[in-house]
Amino acid sequence: MSGTIIETENNYEVAFPFNPRMVDAIKRIPGRYFKSTSKSWVVPKTSRKELEAFSNRYGIGYAEKQAPENYAAIPPLPELTIDIPMKYTLFPFQKNGVAYALEKKRMIIGDQMGLGKTITAIATLVGAEVKGEDVFPCLVIAPSSMKHNWKKEWEDASYKKALVLSDNCRKNFHLYYEAGMGDVFITNFESLKKYFVRKIEKPSAGRKMTLKDVEFHPTINFFKSIIVDESHRVKSTATQQTKFTKGIAQGKKYILLLTGTPVVNNPKDLVSQLGICDRFTDFGGYKNYMMRYCGGSNGATNLKELNYRLNLTCFFRRDKEKVLTDLPPKTRQVVLCDISTRHEYNEALHSLQEYLRKYKEATDAQIAKSMRGEVMVRIGVLKNISARGKMKEVCEFVNDLIENEEKLIMFAYLREIMAQMKEHYPDAVFITGAESDDQKENAKHDFQKCKVCDVRFEKHAAKNINGHEFVPSDTKLIVCNYRSAGVGHTLTASSRVAFIEIPWTAADCDQCEDRAHRMSQQDNVTCTYFLGRDTIDEWLYDIVRTKRDIADTVTGTETHIEEQIIDKMWNLFNQEK
């Protein structure tokens, strides 16, 4: 027998070693096509006679018809039975996730965004060390926008030291570990080639590059565990970044993939992720996985069985509504961004420093008051430059949410930022000072009237009580000016709020957050603040955070806040000097 024929629900899949005569023969069968993902030929059942003749001629036999789906109720996640030294108190559902990850070791953490996949992964590796397993040093591969956030999370939640890889330490980062200066090393997908690939052999003509063509630096063996954040970004088996990630992960005892969107289109999206985790043996091998779960006209078969087997072997996912009792009503998170406008920012900052010194030297009260106003204008310029420099990373965040079929309320202030959001997201709706009252109400109604999950699979028109046809709204993004939409609007269709720019006061922040955090909200509300790293954003956020509980800040005037900001910056510059 020189191949096999597998009968599926709608067709036959024919696999055989490459033979020019057999290829020419099967090409003459009506309706056939080649399926590159499984390296097999698909023949419709209407061409059964032609296929039988082909089978008889070349001695290809029929494999057994696929068995019916085999699945059962997914068992609950295990309980955590060890104490893990963390600065962060894990929620009960996070402890369950850690217990499962400690048991499976190579797996995908697929929790919905906002449930703390990062903390779960960190606690897993710290817990593994408690159990006596060799898991450090650890390599974290993350989107560029999240590198510094990962460093902050490691150091805020655990007692481990984290280091973002840079050109300064690309050849000697192992010395930082030996000196006790780094347990965790963080890089982005785009830098894998620079840091870890020695050379790539050029494939022969007509052949695509494979992992066998890549020669890695021996330093990849330095890492004992690996975390891949937003692993859906390496779902394509064809990209270099996927191949590099898989090559670096090979042989690691702990491989943790984090993604809120493990499957975007169909089960083929899991192929590279399961490959990185080295989990195909749990599914009968690659070919069996492709035949069993990626067949049919939509490339998706036996999905209930696949979900069951994933959960048994290497995957879990919890949605907010399932763990709501564990969550506080509102959580805040910070994303530190490397701004793309750094040179412009530094020039403006230097100018402000010089002006502040003049302000402090002013003796006349009227002059000092006038100069204080100018200082606030210049601080506004810094905020503007930082906001423009964050847009690439903001858009990456928004794209991930939209891809995950989640809704988002985004707050900003500057017209230039609003214009960029309109350019990037033409399907979004807006509540700013530029819209009429009717337009604002229509935007709010379009965002509110239908949750994404209600219409994701129902794109057909429906009829309302008056008999008129309408198409349910699938608006995922509403962009608001925090002056125009900070009060008086209910936007509970989303439990995600994000800020490109930070309002001046805690009261403004709270008012914006509470557009989603209202009585009709059923979910925990996650509030994300994008801060330019080493910019005015961090200083302003610190003021807002530390003064949130003080009544005269929550309900006070902007003048009081302005004086605090100016004094804080003056003290900061004096310290730097």
Secondary structure as a PSIPRED ss2 file (coil, helix, strand):
# PSIPRED VFORMAT (PSIPRED V4.0)

   1 M C   1.000  0.000  0.000
   2 S C   1.000  0.000  0.000
   3 G C   1.000  0.000  0.000
   4 T E   0.000  0.000  1.000
   5 I E   0.000  0.000  1.000
   6 I E   0.000  0.000  1.000
   7 E E   0.000  0.000  1.000
   8 T C   1.000  0.000  0.000
   9 E C   1.000  0.000  0.000
  10 N C   1.000  0.000  0.000
  11 N E   0.000  0.000  1.000
  12 Y E   0.000  0.000  1.000
  13 E E   0.000  0.000  1.000
  14 V E   0.000  0.000  1.000
  15 A E   0.000  0.000  1.000
  16 F C   1.000  0.000  0.000
  17 P C   1.000  0.000  0.000
  18 F C   1.000  0.000  0.000
  19 N C   1.000  0.000  0.000
  20 P H   0.000  1.000  0.000
  21 R H   0.000  1.000  0.000
  22 M H   0.000  1.000  0.000
  23 V H   0.000  1.000  0.000
  24 D H   0.000  1.000  0.000
  25 A H   0.000  1.000  0.000
  26 I H   0.000  1.000  0.000
  27 K C   1.000  0.000  0.000
  28 R C   1.000  0.000  0.000
  29 I C   1.000  0.000  0.000
  30 P C   1.000  0.000  0.000
  31 G C   1.000  0.000  0.000
  32 R C   1.000  0.000  0.000
  33 Y E   0.000  0.000  1.000
  34 F E   0.000  0.000  1.000
  35 K E   0.000  0.000  1.000
  36 S C   1.000  0.000  0.000
  37 T C   1.000  0.000  0.000
  38 S C   1.000  0.000  0.000
  39 K C   1.000  0.000  0.000
  40 S E   0.000  0.000  1.000
  41 W E   0.000  0.000  1.000
  42 V E   0.000  0.000  1.000
  43 V E   0.000  0.000  1.000
  44 P E   0.000  0.000  1.000
  45 K H   0.000  1.000  0.000
  46 T H   0.000  1.000  0.000
  47 S H   0.000  1.000  0.000
  48 R H   0.000  1.000  0.000
  49 K H   0.000  1.000  0.000
  50 E H   0.000  1.000  0.000
  51 L H   0.000  1.000  0.000
  52 E H   0.000  1.000  0.000
  53 A H   0.000  1.000  0.000
  54 F H   0.000  1.000  0.000
  55 S H   0.000  1.000  0.000
  56 N H   0.000  1.000  0.000
  57 R H   0.000  1.000  0.000
  58 Y H   0.000  1.000  0.000
  59 G C   1.000  0.000  0.000
  60 I C   1.000  0.000  0.000
  61 G E   0.000  0.000  1.000
  62 Y E   0.000  0.000  1.000
  63 A C   1.000  0.000  0.000
  64 E C   1.000  0.000  0.000
  65 K C   1.000  0.000  0.000
  66 Q C   1.000  0.000  0.000
  67 A C   1.000  0.000  0.000
  68 P C   1.000  0.000  0.000
  69 E C   1.000  0.000  0.000
  70 N C   1.000  0.000  0.000
  71 Y C   1.000  0.000  0.000
  72 A C   1.000  0.000  0.000
  73 A C   1.000  0.000  0.000
  74 I C   1.000  0.000  0.000
  75 P C   1.000  0.000  0.000
  76 P C   1.000  0.000  0.000
  77 L C   1.000  0.000  0.000
  78 P C   1.000  0.000  0.000
  79 E C   1.000  0.000  0.000
  80 L C   1.000  0.000  0.000
  81 T C   1.000  0.000  0.000
  82 I C   1.000  0.000  0.000
  83 D C   1.000  0.000  0.000
  84 I C   1.000  0.000  0.000
  85 P C   1.000  0.000  0.000
  86 M C   1.000  0.000  0.000
  87 K C   1.000  0.000  0.000
  88 Y C   1.000  0.000  0.000
  89 T C   1.000  0.000  0.000
  90 L C   1.000  0.000  0.000
  91 F C   1.000  0.000  0.000
  92 P H   0.000  1.000  0.000
  93 F H   0.000  1.000  0.000
  94 Q H   0.000  1.000  0.000
  95 K H   0.000  1.000  0.000
  96 N H   0.000  1.000  0.000
  97 G H   0.000  1.000  0.000
  98 V H   0.000  1.000  0.000
  99 A H   0.000  1.000  0.000
 100 Y H   0.000  1.000  0.000
 101 A H   0.000  1.000  0.000
 102 L H   0.000  1.000  0.000
 103 E H   0.000  1.000  0.000
 104 K H   0.000  1.000  0.000
 105 K C   1.000  0.000  0.000
 106 R E   0.000  0.000  1.000
 107 M E   0.000  0.000  1.000
 108 I E   0.000  0.000  1.000
 109 I E   0.000  0.000  1.000
 110 G C   1.000  0.000  0.000
 111 D C   1.000  0.000  0.000
 112 Q C   1.000  0.000  0.000
 113 M C   1.000  0.000  0.000
 114 G C   1.000  0.000  0.000
 115 L C   1.000  0.000  0.000
 116 G C   1.000  0.000  0.000
 117 K H   0.000  1.000  0.000
 118 T H   0.000  1.000  0.000
 119 I H   0.000  1.000  0.000
 120 T H   0.000  1.000  0.000
 121 A H   0.000  1.000  0.000
 122 I H   0.000  1.000  0.000
 123 A H   0.000  1.000  0.000
 124 T H   0.000  1.000  0.000
 125 L H   0.000  1.000  0.000
 126 V H   0.000  1.000  0.000
 127 G H   0.000  1.000  0.000
 128 A H   0.000  1.000  0.000
 129 E H   0.000  1.000  0.000
 130 V H   0.000  1.000  0.000
 131 K C   1.000  0.000  0.000
 132 G C   1.000  0.000  0.000
 133 E C   1.000  0.000  0.000
 134 D C   1.000  0.000  0.000
 135 V C   1.000  0.000  0.000
 136 F C   1.000  0.000  0.000
 137 P C   1.000  0.000  0.000
 138 C E   0.000  0.000  1.000
 139 L E   0.000  0.000  1.000
 140 V E   0.000  0.000  1.000
 141 I E   0.000  0.000  1.000
 142 A E   0.000  0.000  1.000
 143 P C   1.000  0.000  0.000
 144 S H   0.000  1.000  0.000
 145 S H   0.000  1.000  0.000
 146 M H   0.000  1.000  0.000
 147 K H   0.000  1.000  0.000
 148 H H   0.000  1.000  0.000
 149 N H   0.000  1.000  0.000
 150 W H   0.000  1.000  0.000
 151 K H   0.000  1.000  0.000
 152 K H   0.000  1.000  0.000
 153 E H   0.000  1.000  0.000
 154 W H   0.000  1.000  0.000
 155 E H   0.000  1.000  0.000
 156 D H   0.000  1.000  0.000
 157 A H   0.000  1.000  0.000
 158 S C   1.000  0.000  0.000
 159 Y C   1.000  0.000  0.000
 160 K C   1.000  0.000  0.000
 161 K C   1.000  0.000  0.000
 162 A E   0.000  0.000  1.000
 163 L E   0.000  0.000  1.000
 164 V E   0.000  0.000  1.000
 165 L C   1.000  0.000  0.000
 166 S C   1.000  0.000  0.000
 167 D H   0.000  1.000  0.000
 168 N H   0.000  1.000  0.000
 169 C H   0.000  1.000  0.000
 170 R C   1.000  0.000  0.000
 171 K C   1.000  0.000  0.000
 172 N C   1.000  0.000  0.000
 173 F H   0.000  1.000  0.000
 174 H H   0.000  1.000  0.000
 175 L H   0.000  1.000  0.000
 176 Y H   0.000  1.000  0.000
 177 Y H   0.000  1.000  0.000
 178 E H   0.000  1.000  0.000
 179 A C   1.000  0.000  0.000
 180 G C   1.000  0.000  0.000
 181 M C   1.000  0.000  0.000
 182 G C   1.000  0.000  0.000
 183 D C   1.000  0.000  0.000
 184 V E   0.000  0.000  1.000
 185 F E   0.000  0.000  1.000
 186 I E   0.000  0.000  1.000
 187 T E   0.000  0.000  1.000
 188 N E   0.000  0.000  1.000
 189 F H   0.000  1.000  0.000
 190 E H   0.000  1.000  0.000
 191 S H   0.000  1.000  0.000
 192 L H   0.000  1.000  0.000
 193 K H   0.000  1.000  0.000
 194 K H   0.000  1.000  0.000
 195 Y H   0.000  1.000  0.000
 196 F H   0.000  1.000  0.000
 197 V E   0.000  0.000  1.000
 198 R E   0.000  0.000  1.000
 199 K E   0.000  0.000  1.000
 200 I E   0.000  0.000  1.000
 201 E C   1.000  0.000  0.000
 202 K C   1.000  0.000  0.000
 203 P C   1.000  0.000  0.000
 204 S C   1.000  0.000  0.000
 205 A C   1.000  0.000  0.000
 206 G C   1.000  0.000  0.000
 207 R C   1.000  0.000  0.000
 208 K C   1.000  0.000  0.000
 209 M C   1.000  0.000  0.000
 210 T C   1.000  0.000  0.000
 211 L H   0.000  1.000  0.000
 212 K H   0.000  1.000  0.000
 213 D H   0.000  1.000  0.000
 214 V E   0.000  0.000  1.000
 215 E E   0.000  0.000  1.000
 216 F E   0.000  0.000  1.000
 217 H C   1.000  0.000  0.000
 218 P H   0.000  1.000  0.000
 219 T H   0.000  1.000  0.000
 220 I H   0.000  1.000  0.000
 221 N H   0.000  1.000  0.000
 222 F H   0.000  1.000  0.000
 223 F C   1.000  0.000  0.000
 224 K C   1.000  0.000  0.000
 225 S E   0.000  0.000  1.000
 226 I E   0.000  0.000  1.000
 227 I E   0.000  0.000  1.000
 228 V E   0.000  0.000  1.000
 229 D E   0.000  0.000  1.000
 230 E C   1.000  0.000  0.000
 231 S H   0.000  1.000  0.000
 232 H H   0.000  1.000  0.000
 233 R H   0.000  1.000  0.000
 234 V H   0.000  1.000  0.000
 235 K C   1.000  0.000  0.000
 236 S C   1.000  0.000  0.000
 237 T C   1.000  0.000  0.000
 238 A C   1.000  0.000  0.000
 239 T C   1.000  0.000  0.000
 240 Q H   0.000  1.000  0.000
 241 Q H   0.000  1.000  0.000
 242 T H   0.000  1.000  0.000
 243 K H   0.000  1.000  0.000
 244 F H   0.000  1.000  0.000
 245 T H   0.000  1.000  0.000
 246 K H   0.000  1.000  0.000
 247 G H   0.000  1.000  0.000
 248 I H   0.000  1.000  0.000
 249 A H   0.000  1.000  0.000
 250 Q C   1.000  0.000  0.000
 251 G C   1.000  0.000  0.000
 252 K C   1.000  0.000  0.000
 253 K C   1.000  0.000  0.000
 254 Y E   0.000  0.000  1.000
 255 I E   0.000  0.000  1.000
 256 L E   0.000  0.000  1.000
 257 L E   0.000  0.000  1.000
 258 L E   0.000  0.000  1.000
 259 T C   1.000  0.000  0.000
 260 G C   1.000  0.000  0.000
 261 T C   1.000  0.000  0.000
 262 P C   1.000  0.000  0.000
 263 V C   1.000  0.000  0.000
 264 V C   1.000  0.000  0.000
 265 N C   1.000  0.000  0.000
 266 N C   1.000  0.000  0.000
 267 P H   0.000  1.000  0.000
 268 K H   0.000  1.000  0.000
 269 D H   0.000  1.000  0.000
 270 L H   0.000  1.000  0.000
 271 V H   0.000  1.000  0.000
 272 S H   0.000  1.000  0.000
 273 Q H   0.000  1.000  0.000
 274 L H   0.000  1.000  0.000
 275 G H   0.000  1.000  0.000
 276 I H   0.000  1.000  0.000
 277 C C   1.000  0.000  0.000
 278 D C   1.000  0.000  0.000
 279 R C   1.000  0.000  0.000
 280 F H   0.000  1.000  0.000
 281 T H   0.000  1.000  0.000
 282 D H   0.000  1.000  0.000
 283 F H   0.000  1.000  0.000
 284 G C   1.000  0.000  0.000
 285 G C   1.000  0.000  0.000
 286 Y H   0.000  1.000  0.000
 287 K H   0.000  1.000  0.000
 288 N H   0.000  1.000  0.000
 289 Y H   0.000  1.000  0.000
 290 M H   0.000  1.000  0.000
 291 M H   0.000  1.000  0.000
 292 R H   0.000  1.000  0.000
 293 Y H   0.000  1.000  0.000
 294 C C   1.000  0.000  0.000
 295 G C   1.000  0.000  0.000
 296 G C   1.000  0.000  0.000
 297 S C   1.000  0.000  0.000
 298 N C   1.000  0.000  0.000
 299 G C   1.000  0.000  0.000
 300 A C   1.000  0.000  0.000
 301 T C   1.000  0.000  0.000
 302 N C   1.000  0.000  0.000
 303 L H   0.000  1.000  0.000
 304 K H   0.000  1.000  0.000
 305 E H   0.000  1.000  0.000
 306 L H   0.000  1.000  0.000
 307 N H   0.000  1.000  0.000
 308 Y H   0.000  1.000  0.000
 309 R H   0.000  1.000  0.000
 310 L H   0.000  1.000  0.000
 311 N H   0.000  1.000  0.000
 312 L H   0.000  1.000  0.000
 313 T H   0.000  1.000  0.000
 314 C C   1.000  0.000  0.000
 315 F E   0.000  0.000  1.000
 316 F E   0.000  0.000  1.000
 317 R C   1.000  0.000  0.000
 318 R C   1.000  0.000  0.000
 319 D C   1.000  0.000  0.000
 320 K H   0.000  1.000  0.000
 321 E H   0.000  1.000  0.000
 322 K H   0.000  1.000  0.000
 323 V C   1.000  0.000  0.000
 324 L H   0.000  1.000  0.000
 325 T H   0.000  1.000  0.000
 326 D H   0.000  1.000  0.000
 327 L C   1.000  0.000  0.000
 328 P C   1.000  0.000  0.000
 329 P C   1.000  0.000  0.000
 330 K E   0.000  0.000  1.000
 331 T E   0.000  0.000  1.000
 332 R E   0.000  0.000  1.000
 333 Q E   0.000  0.000  1.000
 334 V E   0.000  0.000  1.000
 335 V E   0.000  0.000  1.000
 336 L E   0.000  0.000  1.000
 337 C E   0.000  0.000  1.000
 338 D C   1.000  0.000  0.000
 339 I C   1.000  0.000  0.000
 340 S C   1.000  0.000  0.000
 341 T C   1.000  0.000  0.000
 342 R H   0.000  1.000  0.000
 343 H H   0.000  1.000  0.000
 344 E H   0.000  1.000  0.000
 345 Y H   0.000  1.000  0.000
 346 N H   0.000  1.000  0.000
 347 E H   0.000  1.000  0.000
 348 A H   0.000  1.000  0.000
 349 L H   0.000  1.000  0.000
 350 H H   0.000  1.000  0.000
 351 S H   0.000  1.000  0.000
 352 L H   0.000  1.000  0.000
 353 Q H   0.000  1.000  0.000
 354 E H   0.000  1.000  0.000
 355 Y H   0.000  1.000  0.000
 356 L H   0.000  1.000  0.000
 357 R H   0.000  1.000  0.000
 358 K H   0.000  1.000  0.000
 359 Y H   0.000  1.000  0.000
 360 K H   0.000  1.000  0.000
 361 E H   0.000  1.000  0.000
 362 A C   1.000  0.000  0.000
 363 T C   1.000  0.000  0.000
 364 D C   1.000  0.000  0.000
 365 A H   0.000  1.000  0.000
 366 Q H   0.000  1.000  0.000
 367 I H   0.000  1.000  0.000
 368 A H   0.000  1.000  0.000
 369 K H   0.000  1.000  0.000
 370 S H   0.000  1.000  0.000
 371 M H   0.000  1.000  0.000
 372 R H   0.000  1.000  0.000
 373 G H   0.000  1.000  0.000
 374 E H   0.000  1.000  0.000
 375 V H   0.000  1.000  0.000
 376 M H   0.000  1.000  0.000
 377 V H   0.000  1.000  0.000
 378 R H   0.000  1.000  0.000
 379 I H   0.000  1.000  0.000
 380 G H   0.000  1.000  0.000
 381 V H   0.000  1.000  0.000
 382 L H   0.000  1.000  0.000
 383 K H   0.000  1.000  0.000
 384 N H   0.000  1.000  0.000
 385 I H   0.000  1.000  0.000
 386 S H   0.000  1.000  0.000
 387 A H   0.000  1.000  0.000
 388 R H   0.000  1.000  0.000
 389 G H   0.000  1.000  0.000
 390 K C   1.000  0.000  0.000
 391 M H   0.000  1.000  0.000
 392 K H   0.000  1.000  0.000
 393 E H   0.000  1.000  0.000
 394 V H   0.000  1.000  0.000
 395 C H   0.000  1.000  0.000
 396 E H   0.000  1.000  0.000
 397 F H   0.000  1.000  0.000
 398 V H   0.000  1.000  0.000
 399 N H   0.000  1.000  0.000
 400 D H   0.000  1.000  0.000
 401 L H   0.000  1.000  0.000
 402 I H   0.000  1.000  0.000
 403 E H   0.000  1.000  0.000
 404 N C   1.000  0.000  0.000
 405 E C   1.000  0.000  0.000
 406 E C   1.000  0.000  0.000
 407 K C   1.000  0.000  0.000
 408 L E   0.000  0.000  1.000
 409 I E   0.000  0.000  1.000
 410 M E   0.000  0.000  1.000
 411 F E   0.000  0.000  1.000
 412 A E   0.000  0.000  1.000
 413 Y C   1.000  0.000  0.000
 414 L C   1.000  0.000  0.000
 415 R H   0.000  1.000  0.000
 416 E H   0.000  1.000  0.000
 417 I H   0.000  1.000  0.000
 418 M H   0.000  1.000  0.000
 419 A H   0.000  1.000  0.000
 420 Q H   0.000  1.000  0.000
 421 M H   0.000  1.000  0.000
 422 K H   0.000  1.000  0.000
 423 E H   0.000  1.000  0.000
 424 H H   0.000  1.000  0.000
 425 Y C   1.000  0.000  0.000
 426 P C   1.000  0.000  0.000
 427 D C   1.000  0.000  0.000
 428 A C   1.000  0.000  0.000
 429 V E   0.000  0.000  1.000
 430 F E   0.000  0.000  1.000
 431 I E   0.000  0.000  1.000
 432 T C   1.000  0.000  0.000
 433 G C   1.000  0.000  0.000
 434 A C   1.000  0.000  0.000
 435 E C   1.000  0.000  0.000
 436 S C   1.000  0.000  0.000
 437 D H   0.000  1.000  0.000
 438 D H   0.000  1.000  0.000
 439 Q H   0.000  1.000  0.000
 440 K H   0.000  1.000  0.000
 441 E H   0.000  1.000  0.000
 442 N H   0.000  1.000  0.000
 443 A H   0.000  1.000  0.000
 444 K H   0.000  1.000  0.000
 445 H H   0.000  1.000  0.000
 446 D H   0.000  1.000  0.000
 447 F H   0.000  1.000  0.000
 448 Q H   0.000  1.000  0.000
 449 K C   1.000  0.000  0.000
 450 C C   1.000  0.000  0.000
 451 K C   1.000  0.000  0.000
 452 V H   0.000  1.000  0.000
 453 C H   0.000  1.000  0.000
 454 D H   0.000  1.000  0.000
 455 V H   0.000  1.000  0.000
 456 R C   1.000  0.000  0.000
 457 F C   1.000  0.000  0.000
 458 E C   1.000  0.000  0.000
 459 K C   1.000  0.000  0.000
 460 H C   1.000  0.000  0.000
 461 A C   1.000  0.000  0.000
 462 A E   0.000  0.000  1.000
 463 K E   0.000  0.000  1.000
 464 N C   1.000  0.000  0.000
 465 I C   1.000  0.000  0.000
 466 N C   1.000  0.000  0.000
 467 G C   1.000  0.000  0.000
 468 H C   1.000  0.000  0.000
 469 E E   0.000  0.000  1.000
 470 F E   0.000  0.000  1.000
 471 V C   1.000  0.000  0.000
 472 P C   1.000  0.000  0.000
 473 S C   1.000  0.000  0.000
 474 D C   1.000  0.000  0.000
 475 T C   1.000  0.000  0.000
 476 K C   1.000  0.000  0.000
 477 L E   0.000  0.000  1.000
 478 I E   0.000  0.000  1.000
 479 V E   0.000  0.000  1.000
 480 C E   0.000  0.000  1.000
 481 N E   0.000  0.000  1.000
 482 Y C   1.000  0.000  0.000
 483 R C   1.000  0.000  0.000
 484 S C   1.000  0.000  0.000
 485 A C   1.000  0.000  0.000
 486 G C   1.000  0.000  0.000
 487 V C   1.000  0.000  0.000
 488 G C   1.000  0.000  0.000
 489 H C   1.000  0.000  0.000
 490 T C   1.000  0.000  0.000
 491 L C   1.000  0.000  0.000
 492 T C   1.000  0.000  0.000
 493 A C   1.000  0.000  0.000
 494 S C   1.000  0.000  0.000
 495 S C   1.000  0.000  0.000
 496 R E   0.000  0.000  1.000
 497 V E   0.000  0.000  1.000
 498 A E   0.000  0.000  1.000
 499 F E   0.000  0.000  1.000
 500 I C   1.000  0.000  0.000
 501 E C   1.000  0.000  0.000
 502 I C   1.000  0.000  0.000
 503 P C   1.000  0.000  0.000
 504 W C   1.000  0.000  0.000
 505 T C   1.000  0.000  0.000
 506 A H   0.000  1.000  0.000
 507 A H   0.000  1.000  0.000
 508 D H   0.000  1.000  0.000
 509 C H   0.000  1.000  0.000
 510 D H   0.000  1.000  0.000
 511 Q H   0.000  1.000  0.000
 512 C H   0.000  1.000  0.000
 513 E H   0.000  1.000  0.000
 514 D C   1.000  0.000  0.000
 515 R C   1.000  0.000  0.000
 516 A C   1.000  0.000  0.000
 517 H C   1.000  0.000  0.000
 518 R C   1.000  0.000  0.000
 519 M C   1.000  0.000  0.000
 520 S C   1.000  0.000  0.000
 521 Q C   1.000  0.000  0.000
 522 Q C   1.000  0.000  0.000
 523 D C   1.000  0.000  0.000
 524 N C   1.000  0.000  0.000
 525 V E   0.000  0.000  1.000
 526 T E   0.000  0.000  1.000
 527 C E   0.000  0.000  1.000
 528 T E   0.000  0.000  1.000
 529 Y E   0.000  0.000  1.000
 530 F E   0.000  0.000  1.000
 531 L E   0.000  0.000  1.000
 532 G E   0.000  0.000  1.000
 533 R C   1.000  0.000  0.000
 534 D C   1.000  0.000  0.000
 535 T C   1.000  0.000  0.000
 536 I H   0.000  1.000  0.000
 537 D H   0.000  1.000  0.000
 538 E H   0.000  1.000  0.000
 539 W H   0.000  1.000  0.000
 540 L H   0.000  1.000  0.000
 541 Y H   0.000  1.000  0.000
 542 D H   0.000  1.000  0.000
 543 I H   0.000  1.000  0.000
 544 V H   0.000  1.000  0.000
 545 R H   0.000  1.000  0.000
 546 T H   0.000  1.000  0.000
 547 K C   1.000  0.000  0.000
 548 R C   1.000  0.000  0.000
 549 D C   1.000  0.000  0.000
 550 I C   1.000  0.000  0.000
 551 A H   0.000  1.000  0.000
 552 D H   0.000  1.000  0.000
 553 T H   0.000  1.000  0.000
 554 V H   0.000  1.000  0.000
 555 T C   1.000  0.000  0.000
 556 G C   1.000  0.000  0.000
 557 T C   1.000  0.000  0.000
 558 E H   0.000  1.000  0.000
 559 T H   0.000  1.000  0.000
 560 H H   0.000  1.000  0.000
 561 I H   0.000  1.000  0.000
 562 E H   0.000  1.000  0.000
 563 E H   0.000  1.000  0.000
 564 Q H   0.000  1.000  0.000
 565 I H   0.000  1.000  0.000
 566 I H   0.000  1.000  0.000
 567 D H   0.000  1.000  0.000
 568 K H   0.000  1.000  0.000
 569 M H   0.000  1.000  0.000
 570 W H   0.000  1.000  0.000
 571 N H   0.000  1.000  0.000
 572 L H   0.000  1.000  0.000
 573 F H   0.000  1.000  0.000
 574 N H   0.000  1.000  0.000
 575 Q H   0.000  1.000  0.000
 576 E H   0.000  1.000  0.000
 577 K C   1.000  0.000  0.000
